Amino acid sequence: MGELQRNRLRIAFVCDTIQGELGGGVVAARHFVDQLRKEHDVTVVGSDAYGDSQMRMAGFQLPLDSMKKMSFVMSRPDRHKLDEVMQNVDLVHLQMPFWLSFAARAAAERAGKPIVAAFHVQPENALMNIGVRSPLLHDALYRLWIDGLYNHATAVICPTNFAERKLRAHGLSAPTFVLSNGVPADVLPMRARAEKPAELADKIVVLCVGRLAAEKRQDQVIEAVARSRYRDRIHLVLAGGGPREEALRRQMDEAGIEGEVGFVSRERLLHLFAMADLMVHASEVELEGIAVLEAMRIGLPALVADGPETAAGEFAASDAFRFRAGDLESLTDKLDELLDAPALIEQARTIVRDRASSATLDVAASRLSSLYKAIVRKPAALPDRRHVSVPGQLEALPAPAEQPAEAA
């Protein structure tokens, strides 16, 4: 058997839904599968599995308005199909902490297959989406997921140091590996900003990117812009889709804020990153924040919420780009201070672009592949912990073999 064949693993990638556009965990799953299939045989298990190798499960939606508006489809596990998949793979990857993953974990254990589980959904996030803010319920859900899923894994993937700390604080004992989801290849560093259209030439373009949901706090960004000294010059763009789209559009109209709300194409999003003056990321619950990473890699600084339930504060260019999560006065003050100092924003462009230079999907997928191989070959030899891609610690990483060419 040749070296290529020995290195080619058979992987079951378990994810309730993988073809949607809403939710970082779903988008990251699809990106990783596409990359991993270049080197391995990946069977996608889920309600909308795709590609040549797949095992489809029946799909259903919870009877919750927020879940329907996010188009999130959960999978009803089929034990017979899961057992069939497990007989023909070397390793099982669990992407979501829901019913399908619990059943797939049990099937993997019956077949004696190693398990990699990813932490992409916070209990705080899941519950806030249905209007629940309860520390007791948060803790109960952490215990359920950790005792029933994560502590059964050979390794747990955490997108940031913050995510790893959250699991450890709630009793995780399994080995953890900090691996960023990375940004796709279409996100390229830019030395020069894209030109604004004529109608926005004299405007300050403030950009928010993310699912339009309660925990992302776009409502607070609208209020901060309404209170800003620069409100008449700001063009606010809330790019994304989700259950709060209509409510946010009404709020902007009532506040008299110029801007736009709603889902945008990938091409349009990349142009917004390239031309905006500042990004604002107010999410109170965030395990990583891929939108912030994408902005950083292009060279757009972000004013980010810094709090106990979000990792985004780790990505700020400096303290000037952090505000207290959930604090409207802090957000408004920091927004005005930054808009008072355009030279500071320009200086931060180079800082964030350099810090995110290695936070790419191809690097992340390569390291995930290496972890898979280590687990299959010598699972007992795994270290307890390994940092592999977190902005702010990128200096500790080996340089990628080839850096993407810079855009003009």
VOPAGU-2260 file (C-alpha; in pm, 1 decimal, decimal comma):
REM VOPAGU-2260
SITE   aa  ch    i         X         Y         Z
SITE  MET   A    0       0,0       0,0       0,0
SITE  GLY   A    1     144,0     339,0    -101,7
SITE  GLU   A    2     201,0     632,7     133,2
SITE  LEU   A    3     -98,9     822,0      -6,9
SITE  GLN   A    4    -329,6     525,8      55,5
SITE  ARG   A    5    -199,7     476,9     408,8
SITE  ASN   A    6    -267,1     842,6     485,7
SITE  ARG   A    7    -617,3     842,8     339,0
SITE  LEU   A    8    -866,4     796,5     622,4
SITE  ARG   A    9   -1234,1     704,0     614,2
SITE  ILE   A   10   -1421,2     963,5     820,2
SITE  ALA   A   11   -1786,2     985,2     923,0
SITE  PHE   A   12   -1866,4    1356,6     955,9
SITE  VAL   A   13   -2187,1    1384,2    1159,4
SITE  CYS   A   14   -2374,6    1714,8    1132,0
SITE  ASP   A   15   -2752,4    1764,5    1153,4
SITE  THR   A   16   -2754,7    2015,2     868,7
SITE  ILE   A   17   -2458,8    2114,1     656,0
SITE  GLN   A   18   -2589,7    2310,1     358,3
SITE  GLY   A   19   -2742,1    2612,2     535,3
SITE  GLU   A   20   -2593,0    2962,7     539,3
SITE  LEU   A   21   -2689,4    3061,5     893,7
SITE  GLY   A   22   -2472,4    2966,8    1188,7
SITE  GLY   A   23   -2094,4    2945,8    1211,5
SITE  GLY   A   24   -2091,7    2579,0    1307,8
SITE  VAL   A   25   -2287,4    2482,6     993,7
SITE  VAL   A   26   -2080,0    2693,5     755,2
SITE  ALA   A   27   -1755,0    2573,0     915,7
SITE  ALA   A   28   -1868,2    2210,9     880,5
SITE  ARG   A   29   -1926,9    2246,4     508,1
SITE  HIS   A   30   -1594,2    2421,2     456,2
SITE  PHE   A   31   -1405,7    2154,4     649,6
SITE  VAL   A   32   -1577,1    1869,5     463,4
SITE  ASP   A   33   -1487,7    2024,1     127,7
SITE  GLN   A   34   -1124,3    2059,8     235,0
SITE  LEU   A   35   -1098,3    1718,5     401,4
SITE  ARG   A   36   -1234,6    1541,4      94,2
SITE  LYS   A   37    -921,8    1646,3     -94,6
SITE  GLU   A   38    -722,8    1408,9     127,0
SITE  HIS   A   39    -969,7    1167,8     289,1
SITE  ASP   A   40   -1288,3     974,3     220,1
SITE  VAL   A   41   -1557,0    1164,3     410,2
SITE  THR   A   42   -1909,2    1030,7     457,4
SITE  VAL   A   43   -2144,4    1310,4     565,5
SITE  VAL   A   44   -2420,1    1195,9     801,0
SITE  GLY   A   45   -2716,9    1431,3     842,7
SITE  SER   A   46   -3052,3    1551,2     716,7
SITE  ASP   A   47   -2909,8    1730,0     410,2
SITE  ALA   A   48   -2582,4    1543,0     361,7
SITE  TYR   A   49   -2419,9    1609,7      26,8
SITE  GLY   A   50   -2148,0    1485,3    -204,2
SITE  ASP   A   51   -2075,7    1138,0    -340,1
SITE  SER   A   52   -2045,2     981,5       3,7
SITE  GLN   A   53   -2336,2    1046,5     236,8
SITE  MET   A   54   -2587,3     888,3     472,5
SITE  ARG   A   55   -2910,7    1084,0     500,2
SITE  MET   A   56   -3124,1    1090,2     810,2
SITE  ALA   A   57   -3483,0    1207,3     839,5
SITE  GLY   A   58   -3499,4    1578,3     919,9
SITE  PHE   A   59   -3731,2    1774,7    1145,2
SITE  GLN   A   60   -3761,0    2123,5    1288,8
SITE  LEU   A   61   -3835,8    2207,4    1647,7
SITE  PRO   A   62   -4171,6    2389,2    1681,9
SITE  LEU   A   63   -3996,2    2716,9    1763,0
SITE  ASP   A   64   -4030,1    3029,4    1551,5
SITE  SER   A   65   -3662,1    3121,3    1592,9
SITE  MET   A   66   -3542,9    2779,4    1470,1
SITE  LYS   A   67   -3775,0    2793,2    1168,9
SITE  LYS   A   68   -3651,6    3138,8    1071,1
SITE  MET   A   69   -3291,0    3018,1    1093,2
SITE  SER   A   70   -3385,3    2718,9     872,5
SITE  PHE   A   71   -3204,6    2486,5    1110,1
SITE  VAL   A   72   -3305,2    2125,5    1046,9
SITE  MET   A   73   -3224,0    1863,5    1308,1
SITE  SER   A   74   -3178,8    1495,2    1227,5
SITE  ARG   A   75   -3371,1    1197,0    1359,8
SITE  PRO   A   76   -3108,9     923,2    1404,5
SITE  ASP   A   77   -3153,7     582,0    1247,1
SITE  ARG   A   78   -2963,0     322,0    1450,5
SITE  HIS   A   79   -2938,1      73,6    1162,7
SITE  LYS   A   80   -2791,5     335,4     925,1
SITE  LEU   A   81   -2550,1     462,6    1190,5
SITE  ASP   A   82   -2423,4     112,6    1266,8
SITE  GLU   A   83   -2376,8      55,9     893,0
SITE  VAL   A   84   -2168,0     374,0     858,7
SITE  MET   A   85   -1951,7     294,1    1161,4
SITE  GLN   A   86   -1844,3     -41,1    1019,3
SITE  ASN   A   87   -1673,3     131,5     727,3
SITE  VAL   A   88   -1488,3     425,9     881,8
SITE  ASP   A   89   -1169,2     486,2    1078,5
SITE  LEU   A   90   -1291,6     784,1    1280,9
SITE  VAL   A   91   -1612,3     970,9    1368,0
SITE  HIS   A   92   -1641,6    1352,0    1383,2
SITE  LEU   A   93   -1938,7    1497,3    1574,8
SITE  GLN   A   94   -2011,2    1859,4    1482,5
SITE  MET   A   95   -2325,6    1946,4    1683,8
SITE  PRO   A   96   -2427,6    1848,3    2040,1
SITE  PHE   A   97   -2775,5    1731,9    1943,6
SITE  TRP   A   98   -2972,4    1405,7    1923,7
SITE  LEU   A   99   -2795,5    1278,3    1610,1
SITE  SER   A  100   -2449,9    1319,4    1765,2
SITE  PHE   A  101   -2553,7    1141,3    2084,9
SITE  ALA   A  102   -2678,6     846,3    1879,2
SITE  ALA   A  103   -2368,7     851,8    1656,7
SITE  ARG   A  104   -2147,4     854,9    1967,3
SITE  ALA   A  105   -2319,4     540,2    2091,7
SITE  ALA   A  106   -2284,4     375,0    1750,1
SITE  ALA   A  107   -1914,5     465,8    1732,9
SITE  GLU   A  108   -1860,7     314,2    2076,4
SITE  ARG   A  109   -2038,6      -5,1    1973,0
SITE  ALA   A  110   -1806,6     -27,4    1672,8
SITE  GLY   A  111   -1495,4      67,7    1871,3
SITE  LYS   A  112   -1423,2     377,9    1660,9
SITE  PRO   A  113   -1242,3     689,0    1794,4
SITE  ILE   A  114   -1448,3    1007,5    1825,7
SITE  VAL   A  115   -1362,4    1371,3    1764,7
SITE  ALA   A  116   -1628,6    1610,4    1899,1
SITE  ALA   A  117   -1641,1    1980,2    1809,2
SITE  PHE   A  118   -1765,7    2253,3    2042,6
SITE  HIS   A  119   -1954,9    2499,9    1823,7
SITE  VAL   A  120   -2275,6    2564,3    2020,5
SITE  GLN   A  121   -2287,2    2731,9    2360,2
SITE  PRO   A  122   -2579,8    2649,6    2588,3
SITE  GLU   A  123   -2614,0    3025,1    2641,0
SITE  ASN   A  124   -2649,7    3066,5    2264,4
SITE  ALA   A  125   -2900,8    2786,2    2218,4
SITE  LEU   A  126   -3121,1    2902,9    2504,9
SITE  MET   A  127   -3105,1    3273,7    2423,8
SITE  ASN   A  128   -3236,7    3193,4    2077,0
SITE  ILE   A  129   -3561,0    3077,8    2238,0
SITE  GLY   A  130   -3570,5    3369,3    2482,9
SITE  VAL   A  131   -3428,9    3189,0    2788,5
SITE  ARG   A  132   -3167,4    3347,6    3014,1
SITE  SER   A  133   -3112,2    3111,6    3305,3
SITE  PRO   A  134   -2771,8    3024,1    3457,6
SITE  LEU   A  135   -2927,2    2710,2    3607,5
SITE  LEU   A  136   -3044,9    2588,6    3267,8
SITE  HIS   A  137   -2711,8    2686,1    3110,2
SITE  ASP   A  138   -2527,6    2471,5    3364,7
SITE  ALA   A  139   -2770,5    2182,3    3321,2
SITE  LEU   A  140   -2718,8    2183,6    2943,9
SITE  TYR   A  141   -2339,6    2197,3    2986,9
SITE  ARG   A  142   -2359,3    1891,5    3214,9
SITE  LEU   A  143   -2577,3    1705,3    2965,1
SITE  TRP   A  144   -2345,0    1775,8    2673,2
SITE  ILE   A  145   -2021,5    1714,3    2862,4
SITE  ASP   A  146   -2130,7    1397,9    3046,1
SITE  GLY   A  147   -2321,2    1254,3    2751,0
SITE  LEU   A  148   -2097,9    1357,1    2461,7
SITE  TYR   A  149   -1771,7    1545,5    2507,7
SITE  ASN   A  150   -1621,7    1332,4    2785,9
SITE  HIS   A  151   -1671,7    1027,1    2562,7
SITE  ALA   A  152   -1454,3    1175,7    2287,3
SITE  THR   A  153   -1095,7    1084,2    2210,0
SITE  ALA   A  154   -1041,9    1455,4    2148,1
SITE  VAL   A  155   -1254,6    1770,8    2166,2
SITE  ILE   A  156   -1203,5    2054,7    1916,7
SITE  CYS   A  157   -1242,4    2406,2    2060,6
SITE  PRO   A  158   -1228,7    2706,7    1824,9
SITE  THR   A  159   -1065,4    2937,5    2084,0
SITE  ASN   A  160    -896,2    2935,9    2422,8
SITE  PHE   A  161   -1217,1    3086,0    2561,0
SITE  ALA   A  162   -1420,2    2789,8    2432,3
SITE  GLU   A  163   -1180,0    2546,0    2592,3
SITE  ARG   A  164   -1196,3    2728,7    2926,9
SITE  LYS   A  165   -1576,8    2713,7    2920,5
SITE  LEU   A  166   -1577,0    2336,2    2881,9
SITE  ARG   A  167   -1306,1    2284,0    3143,3
SITE  ALA   A  168   -1493,7    2504,3    3390,0
SITE  HIS   A  169   -1799,0    2279,9    3350,4
SITE  GLY   A  170   -1617,2    1951,3    3404,5
SITE  LEU   A  171   -1462,3    1845,8    3073,5
SITE  SER   A  172   -1190,2    1584,8    3124,9
SITE  ALA   A  173   -1125,9    1474,5    2763,6
SITE  PRO   A  174    -817,6    1599,7    2571,8
SITE  THR   A  175    -878,2    1932,4    2396,4
SITE  PHE   A  176    -725,6    2089,8    2087,6
SITE  VAL   A  177    -770,6    2461,0    2016,0
SITE  LEU   A  178    -830,8    2486,3    1642,8
SITE  SER   A  179    -978,0    2792,4    1474,3
SITE  ASN   A  180   -1238,3    2734,5    1205,0
SITE  GLY   A  181   -1025,6    2956,4     982,6
SITE  VAL   A  182   -1136,6    3182,3     699,5
SITE  PRO   A  183   -1200,7    3060,9     342,8
SITE  ALA   A  184    -960,7    3113,2      56,4
SITE  ASP   A  185   -1170,7    3392,6     -96,5
SITE  VAL   A  186   -1081,2    3622,7     196,4
SITE  LEU   A  187    -758,1    3792,5      89,2
SITE  PRO   A  188    -551,6    4061,6     264,5
SITE  MET   A  189    -585,5    4404,4     105,3
SITE  ARG   A  190    -328,3    4680,0     127,8
SITE  ALA   A  191    -568,2    4941,0      -7,7
SITE  ARG   A  192    -934,4    4981,1      77,1
SITE  ALA   A  193   -1197,2    4933,2    -189,8
SITE  GLU   A  194   -1357,1    5251,2    -318,3
SITE  LYS   A  195   -1700,5    5334,5    -184,5
SITE  PRO   A  196   -1987,0    5391,0    -429,1
SITE  ALA   A  197   -2059,3    5756,2    -504,6
SITE  GLU   A  198   -2366,7    5767,2    -280,3
SITE  LEU   A  199   -2156,7    5660,0      21,3
SITE  ALA   A  200   -1844,3    5862,5     -55,2
SITE  ASP   A  201   -1908,2    6109,1     230,2
SITE  LYS   A  202   -2054,6    5848,8     467,2
SITE  ILE   A  203   -1895,8    5650,1     748,3
SITE  VAL   A  204   -1977,2    5287,3     668,6
SITE  VAL   A  205   -2022,0    5085,1     987,3
SITE  LEU   A  206   -2060,8    4713,2     926,8
SITE  CYS   A  207   -2211,2    4435,4    1141,0
SITE  VAL   A  208   -2195,7    4079,6    1009,1
SITE  GLY   A  209   -2371,7    3781,3    1158,6
SITE  ARG   A  210   -2694,4    3597,0    1213,7
SITE  LEU   A  211   -2973,7    3840,0    1298,6
SITE  ALA   A  212   -3056,6    3685,7    1634,5
SITE  ALA   A  213   -3105,0    3805,9    1990,6
SITE  GLU   A  214   -2760,4    3716,4    2126,6
SITE  LYS   A  215   -2582,2    3902,9    1844,5
SITE  ARG   A  216   -2720,3    4232,4    1981,6
SITE  GLN   A  217   -2757,9    4422,3    1656,3
SITE  ASP   A  218   -3035,6    4609,6    1836,0
SITE  GLN   A  219   -2773,2    4759,5    2064,6
SITE  VAL   A  220   -2558,7    4864,5    1768,6
SITE  ILE   A  221   -2856,5    5048,3    1617,4
SITE  GLU   A  222   -2918,2    5228,8    1946,6
SITE  ALA   A  223   -2549,6    5322,0    1980,3
SITE  VAL   A  224   -2549,0    5468,3    1628,1
SITE  ALA   A  225   -2867,9    5659,6    1712,3
SITE  ARG   A  226   -2689,4    5812,8    2013,6
SITE  SER   A  227   -2360,4    5874,3    1835,0
SITE  ARG   A  228   -2234,3    6222,6    1757,0
SITE  TYR   A  229   -2179,9    6089,5    1405,1
SITE  ARG   A  230   -2529,5    5947,5    1351,2
SITE  ASP   A  231   -2605,4    6172,5    1054,5
SITE  ARG   A  232   -2289,1    6059,3     875,8
SITE  ILE   A  233   -2313,6    5686,9     947,7
SITE  HIS   A  234   -2442,1    5433,3     697,9
SITE  LEU   A  235   -2507,9    5120,0     904,6
SITE  VAL   A  236   -2508,8    4778,4     734,5
SITE  LEU   A  237   -2643,9    4475,6     921,8
SITE  ALA   A  238   -2542,1    4192,2     691,2
SITE  GLY   A  239   -2700,2    3857,0     766,5
SITE  GLY   A  240   -3025,5    3670,7     795,4
SITE  GLY   A  241   -3219,8    3543,1    1089,9
SITE  PRO   A  242   -3530,5    3565,2    1305,6
SITE  ARG   A  243   -3487,8    3931,6    1404,2
SITE  GLU   A  244   -3449,0    4075,3    1055,6
SITE  GLU   A  245   -3785,8    4251,8    1037,6
SITE  ALA   A  246   -3763,6    4378,5    1396,6
SITE  LEU   A  247   -3419,3    4525,6    1332,6
SITE  ARG   A  248   -3533,7    4688,8    1010,8
SITE  ARG   A  249   -3823,5    4852,0    1197,2
SITE  GLN   A  250   -3589,6    4968,5    1472,5
SITE  MET   A  251   -3359,4    5135,5    1219,6
SITE  ASP   A  252   -3652,8    5304,6    1047,5
SITE  GLU   A  253   -3797,7    5431,6    1376,4
SITE  ALA   A  254   -3456,7    5562,2    1486,7
SITE  GLY   A  255   -3405,4    5736,0    1152,5
SITE  ILE   A  256   -3077,1    5554,0    1090,0
SITE  GLU   A  257   -2957,9    5531,2     730,5
SITE  GLY   A  258   -2852,1    5184,5     624,8
SITE  GLU   A  259   -2954,6    4836,1     518,2
SITE  VAL   A  260   -3052,5    4510,2     685,8
SITE  GLY   A  261   -3056,4    4155,7     547,8
SITE  PHE   A  262   -2872,4    3871,0     385,9
SITE  VAL   A  263   -2609,5    3963,9     125,7
SITE  SER   A  264   -2425,4    3755,9    -131,9
SITE  ARG   A  265   -2072,4    3639,8     -61,7
SITE  GLU   A  266   -1940,2    3876,0    -328,2
SITE  ARG   A  267   -2123,2    4169,2    -171,7
SITE  LEU   A  268   -2003,0    4074,8     177,8
SITE  LEU   A  269   -1637,7    4069,1      72,9
SITE  HIS   A  270   -1681,9    4410,4     -88,6
SITE  LEU   A  271   -1838,0    4544,6     231,9
SITE  PHE   A  272   -1541,0    4416,6     433,5
SITE  ALA   A  273   -1307,4    4588,3     189,4
SITE  MET   A  274   -1476,6    4929,7     183,9
SITE  ALA   A  275   -1618,3    4972,5     537,2
SITE  ASP   A  276   -1467,4    5220,4     779,5
SITE  LEU   A  277   -1527,4    5007,8    1089,6
SITE  MET   A  278   -1685,6    4680,7    1192,7
SITE  VAL   A  279   -1886,5    4648,6    1514,7
SITE  HIS   A  280   -1942,4    4307,1    1671,2
SITE  ALA   A  281   -2170,5    4332,2    1972,9
SITE  SER   A  282   -2250,1    3963,4    2028,0
SITE  GLU   A  283   -2269,8    3871,5    2396,4
SITE  VAL   A  284   -2233,9    3498,4    2325,0
SITE  GLU   A  285   -1958,5    3391,5    2085,0
SITE  LEU   A  286   -1723,2    3092,8    2078,8
SITE  GLU   A  287   -1508,3    3240,6    1802,8
SITE  GLY   A  288   -1657,7    3491,8    1560,3
SITE  ILE   A  289   -1558,1    3398,6    1205,4
SITE  ALA   A  290   -1697,9    3726,1    1071,3
SITE  VAL   A  291   -1447,4    3914,9    1287,5
SITE  LEU   A  292   -1164,7    3690,7    1164,0
SITE  GLU   A  293   -1265,2    3751,0     802,8
SITE  ALA   A  294   -1269,8    4125,5     860,2
SITE  MET   A  295    -928,6    4108,3    1027,6
SITE  ARG   A  296    -771,1    3911,6     743,9
SITE  ILE   A  297    -891,5    4163,5     486,8
SITE  GLY   A  298    -773,3    4450,9     707,4
SITE  LEU   A  299   -1092,7    4585,2     865,8
SITE  PRO   A  300   -1066,3    4650,9    1242,8
SITE  ALA   A  301   -1359,9    4558,9    1463,0
SITE  LEU   A  302   -1498,5    4718,5    1776,6
SITE  VAL   A  303   -1590,7    4406,4    1974,0
SITE  ALA   A  304   -1787,5    4319,3    2284,9
SITE  ASP   A  305   -1569,3    4194,9    2568,5
SITE  GLY   A  306   -1747,5    3985,0    2829,8
SITE  PRO   A  307   -1762,2    3653,1    3015,6
SITE  GLU   A  308   -1952,4    3467,3    2740,4
SITE  THR   A  309   -1768,9    3580,8    2427,8
SITE  ALA   A  310   -1428,8    3508,9    2273,3
SITE  ALA   A  311   -1441,0    3805,9    2036,1
SITE  GLY   A  312   -1261,0    4033,2    2281,4
SITE  GLU   A  313    -947,0    3826,6    2218,1
SITE  PHE   A  314    -940,2    3957,8    1861,5
SITE  ALA   A  315    -940,8    4332,7    1934,2
SITE  ALA   A  316    -650,0    4533,4    1793,2
SITE  SER   A  317    -615,3    4711,5    2130,4
SITE  ASP   A  318    -823,6    4818,3    2430,9
SITE  ALA   A  319    -957,7    5104,4    2219,7
SITE  PHE   A  320   -1144,2    4843,1    2015,0
SITE  ARG   A  321   -1317,6    4673,9    2310,2
SITE  PHE   A  322   -1637,5    4771,7    2489,3
SITE  ARG   A  323   -1817,1    4608,0    2780,3
SITE  ALA   A  324   -2056,3    4344,1    2645,1
SITE  GLY   A  325   -2418,6    4445,2    2692,1
SITE  ASP   A  326   -2326,9    4800,8    2797,2
SITE  LEU   A  327   -2485,1    5052,4    2559,8
SITE  GLU   A  328   -2304,0    5351,4    2710,5
SITE  SER   A  329   -1968,2    5176,6    2673,6
SITE  LEU   A  330   -2043,0    5086,9    2310,5
SITE  THR   A  331   -2155,5    5438,5    2223,3
SITE  ASP   A  332   -1854,2    5599,7    2390,2
SITE  LYS   A  333   -1603,9    5364,3    2222,9
SITE  LEU   A  334   -1770,8    5409,5    1884,1
SITE  ASP   A  335   -1744,0    5786,7    1905,9
SITE  GLU   A  336   -1386,7    5773,7    2036,7
SITE  LEU   A  337   -1280,4    5561,9    1739,5
SITE  LEU   A  338   -1462,7    5779,4    1487,6
SITE  ASP   A  339   -1289,9    6078,0    1646,8
SITE  ALA   A  340    -955,0    5911,4    1567,5
SITE  PRO   A  341    -953,0    5783,6    1206,6
SITE  ALA   A  342    -573,3    5758,1    1219,9
SITE  LEU   A  343    -606,3    5498,4    1497,4
SITE  ILE   A  344    -841,5    5292,6    1282,6
SITE  GLU   A  345    -600,1    5311,6     988,9
SITE  GLN   A  346    -311,5    5198,9    1209,4
SITE  ALA   A  347    -520,1    4905,4    1334,1
SITE  ARG   A  348    -578,1    4785,0     979,4
SITE  THR   A  349    -220,1    4662,4     950,9
SITE  ILE   A  350    -225,9    4514,8    1302,2
SITE  VAL   A  351    -534,9    4300,2    1249,2
SITE  ARG   A  352    -435,3    4195,0     898,1
SITE  ASP   A  353     -98,6    4068,8    1023,3
SITE  ARG   A  354    -249,5    3891,4    1324,6
SITE  ALA   A  355    -495,7    3697,3    1110,2
SITE  SER   A  356    -247,3    3611,9     835,0
SITE  SER   A  357    -236,7    3240,3     923,9
SITE  ALA   A  358    -598,4    3200,7    1036,6
SITE  THR   A  359    -699,1    3034,3     711,9
SITE  LEU   A  360    -925,1    2740,4     638,3
SITE  ASP   A  361    -656,7    2545,0     453,7
SITE  VAL   A  362    -420,7    2570,1     751,9
SITE  ALA   A  363    -700,2    2471,4     993,4
SITE  ALA   A  364    -809,7    2176,8     777,3
SITE  SER   A  365    -452,2    2054,8     743,9
SITE  ARG   A  366    -409,6    2054,8    1119,9
SITE  LEU   A  367    -743,4    1884,4    1172,5
SITE  SER   A  368    -630,7    1616,8     926,6
SITE  SER   A  369    -306,0    1572,4    1121,3
SITE  LEU   A  370    -505,0    1530,8    1442,5
SITE  TYR   A  371    -725,2    1265,9    1280,6
SITE  LYS   A  372    -417,7    1071,5    1169,2
SITE  ALA   A  373    -260,7    1090,8    1514,4
SITE  ILE   A  374    -580,3     963,8    1675,6
SITE  VAL   A  375    -619,0     670,1    1436,6
SITE  ARG   A  376    -254,9     566,8    1461,7
SITE  LYS   A  377    -169,8     626,5    1826,9
SITE  PRO   A  378    -466,6     760,2    2026,8
SITE  ALA   A  379    -298,2     683,4    2361,7
SITE  ALA   A  380      -3,7     905,6    2270,8
SITE  LEU   A  381    -212,0    1222,3    2226,2
SITE  PRO   A  382     -99,7    1514,6    2442,9
SITE  ASP   A  383    -355,4    1661,3    2681,3
SITE  ARG   A  384    -375,8    1985,3    2488,5
SITE  ARG   A  385    -239,9    2156,6    2178,9
SITE  HIS   A  386    -294,0    2510,6    2049,2
SITE  VAL   A  387    -314,5    2515,9    1675,3
SITE  SER   A  388    -468,5    2837,4    1547,5
SITE  VAL   A  389    -580,6    3126,5    1762,3
SITE  PRO   A  390    -520,3    3490,8    1665,2
SITE  GLY   A  391    -297,4    3641,7    1929,5
SITE  GLN   A  392     -99,1    3317,7    1950,4
SITE  LEU   A  393     -17,7    3290,6    1583,4
SITE  GLU   A  394     345,5    3369,1    1651,5
SITE  ALA   A  395     375,4    3023,8    1807,3
SITE  LEU   A  396     262,0    2851,1    1488,6
SITE  PRO   A  397     477,7    2731,0    1200,5
SITE  ALA   A  398     431,7    2945,7     893,9
SITE  PRO   A  399     206,3    2801,0     623,2
SITE  ALA   A  400     392,0    2653,1     328,2
SITE  GLU   A  401     249,0    2916,8      97,0
SITE  GLN   A  402      85,2    3250,0     181,1
SITE  PRO   A  403    -204,7    3370,4     -37,0
SITE  ALA   A  404    -121,9    3649,0    -278,8
SITE  GLU   A  405    -242,0    3988,8    -165,4
SITE  ALA   A  406    -529,5    4154,5    -343,1
SITE  ALA   A  407    -468,3    4483,6    -509,8
